[in-house]
Amino acid sequence: MRRALPWLTLRFQVYALCRSEEQALALRQLGVLPVQGDLDQPDTLGRLVGLAEYVLHSAPPPNQGEDDPRSKRLMAVLGQAAILARGLCYISTTGVYGDCGGALLDESHPLRPQSARALRRVAAERTLRGLGKRGCRVSILRAPGIYAADRLPLERLRSGTPALQPSEDGYSNHIHADDLAHAACLALFRGRPGRVYHACDDSDWKMGDWFDKVADAHGLPRPLRLPAAEVERSVSPALWSFMRESRRLKNRRLRQELRLRLAYATPQVLLDQLRKS
């Protein structure tokens, strides 16, 4: 999470795991001490033992299977230290809830992952909670769709990918990348042990409305609205797995416990900025 580095490097000596010398050079220029290693190669991780008091873990699971061996390897390494890290924040996903029919959820809602991707995230959360049982304060941020000026669905709009007709459309949730990075920093120090936080903004938009608003802000045609059966036939299985799920999320813990002040209360803030630029 490079967007978290300005906040962190002003306050702490920051180390970052990286795979290549090119990544290491870029990190040094940001005031970070790189540690070369790879979560897919356990024998490269020894230098992490006892290195840091706080750990921000945002590496995704592999793209296959129903487990997260990367988180298991990280936990195994962190657990080798005589004194565990004091705090760990893990960036998970709201996909762990599966389709909730548009219901409004808090963090106690049961997990019902409906894709292999979400199953892997549930496995990662379970693994990292193991460190909490050993004394490390583990906080989990469940993030929805992450957006920024350079992370908008413009290619999808330009390619003419359809959206669901309003009667079948589901709710999507959002967080600006900068707000997510700030939330992760705060969770390292303000998060309660074993606590889950919805890292989402205040928007209450359906997915098709989100695409319409992005299209309008960039002068692009709005996507064609089609019935669900037609959309499923015309998009990839991975995209359909997102489109078929609908839920809304409460962010009270984010605001009250982490005391995060959202810079982007809804994506409309960014879209308005883009219109003016």
Buried (B, 14 or more C-beta within 10 A) or exposed (E): BEBBBEBBEEEEEBBBBBBEEEBBEBBEEBEBEBBEBBBEEBEBBEEBEBBBEBBBBBBBBEEEEEBBBBBBBBBBBBBEBEEBBBBBBBBBBBBBBBBBEEEEBEBEBEBEBBBEBBBBBBBBBEBBBBBBEEEBBBBBBBBBBBBBEEEBBBEBBEEEBBBBBEEBBBBBBBBBBBBBBBBBBBBBBBBBEEBBBBBBBEBEBBBBBBBBBBBEBBEEEBBEBBEBEBBBEBBEEEBBBBBBBBBBBBBEBBBEBBEBEBEBEBBBBBBEEEEEE
